[in-house]
């Protein structure tokens, strides 16, 4: 039981670390966002780190559920590879958007991320439905982020 709890901690820590490092390397993202013209329905800047923290925790729990599942090792390995790829792509979006201010490129990158998240959900679903369901808020948020990203590109 102790190993499983420690594993859960590690699996939650990984996406939190990836997201935190990306935010750090993005440099003053919320300040940059505040200076841009925003599309309708843009949430306040303080909401973004809260939502992302929750999403990273859900990602960590979902990946842990896959890791601890009774599925074949090769299926678990494949599912976690898909998860790792989407997390890798997620890492770079903030850097492209905030640090480099490549708004159109960031939107295209976000579409790529969206596809990887969907693939991640489908692969997780085949192993552990609960893990897949935990990623749905992430897909919804990235869909909304796509709207915001495209709006910011168009307005600025």
BELHU-V70728 format. One line per field, one symbol per residue. burial: + if it has 9 or more other C-alpha atoms within 8 Angstrom, else -. Layout:
burial: ???
//
This chain:
burial: ------++--++++++-++--++--+--+--++----++--------+---++-++++++++++++--+-----++--++-++-+++-+++++++++++--+++-++-+++-++-++++++++++-+++-++++++-++--++--+-++++++---
//
